[in-house]
Amino acid sequence: MTIGEFSVITGISAYTLRYYEKKGLLRVSRDSVGRRDYSADDIEWVKFIRRLKDTGMLLRDIKHYSDLRYQGDDTMAERMDLLIQHRKSVAEEQRKWAEYLQNLDEKISIYQDRISGK
């Protein structure tokens, strides 16, 4: 599929896709005239890249993971270790956000009580 079709399906701009390719995060095959030819596997891969990015993984770490992925199955243990470390970071951020939400709820409750005259 073309970069335009791929962009629509994944919700990732053509600019970002080209950037990912330039940085080596995404390796895209080309058709006979040199146009990018994205596959169904590429869809799942860029969605995973997006999830890693959205959960705070740095691009250099995503690049490292990507390099390992393209090296094949011999790197599974190292990739798993990277994901375990990232999961710990995500869980810590989630814990912090839960605390922030609780603090906001407490403050809102104070205002609600004062406004209603309690």
N, C-alpha and C positions, 0 to 999 in steps of 0.2 A: 504494500500500500504506500501511497505517496506521503510526503511530510504533512501536507494539508489534511489528508484523511486521518493520519495518525494523530495530528494535533487535535482534531475535533473529538476523536474517540477518547483520548487520554486527558483532554482538558489542559494540556501543556502547550504553550506557544511554540511556534516553529523556531523562534529566536532561541528559546530555552533549550529546545531539542538540539539545535546546532551547537549551542554552548556545551551541553553535556557530551556531545560527540567530540568537540574540540578538546575538552578536558580529559577525554578517555573514559568517561563514565558509561558511555553507550557506543557500541560498535555496530554500525549498520551496514548491511550488505548493499550493493549497488546493482542496478540493472545493466543491460548491455550498453546503454548510452550514458551511464555514470550517475543516474538519478538514484537517490536513496530509495531503498525498498524495505520498508518495515514489515516485521512479522508479528504473529500473535504472541510469540515469546517476548518480543520487544515491548509489547503493551504491558505485560505483567512486570517486566523488569523496570520500566520507567515509573510505574505506579509504586513499586517498592522503593525506588530511589526517592520519590516524592514523600513517601511515608517516613523514610529515614530523615530526610531534610526537615519535614514538618515536625518531627519529634526532637529536633535539635542536634542531630548528628552533623558535624562539620563536613564540608565538601572534601577536605583532604582525607578524612576517615572514610567517607563514602567511596572516594577514589581508590583507597587502599582495599576496601572490600571488593570493589568492582574488579580491580586487578587480580585479586585472588580468585574471584568467580570465573574470570576468563581463563585462568590457569587450569581449572578443572577440579575434579573430585578430590585430588590429593590435598587440597587446601580447605576441605570442609571443617576440620577441627579448628583451624585458625579463624575461619569465618564465623563459626559458632562462638568462639571466644569473643570476637568483636561484638557480636549481637548480644551476648550475655552482658558485657560491659555496658553497652548502650541501654539495654533494658534496665539495668541498675540506675543509670542516670535518669531515664524516663520515669521510673518508679519514684525516685527522690523528688523530681519536679512535680509529679502528681501529688505526692504527700504535701509538698509546700502549697500547692494550689488548693488542696482540700482545706488546709489550715487558713489560707487567705479567705476562702469562701465562708468558713465558719466565723471568722472575725467580722466579715461584712454582714452576715446574717444576724450576729449579735448586735451590731450597731443599728441595723435596720429595726430590729425588735425594740431596742431602746427608744428609737424615734417613734415607732408605732404606739408604744405604751404612753409616751409623753403626749403625743398628739391626741390620743383618745382619752387622756386624763387619768390614766391608771397610776 
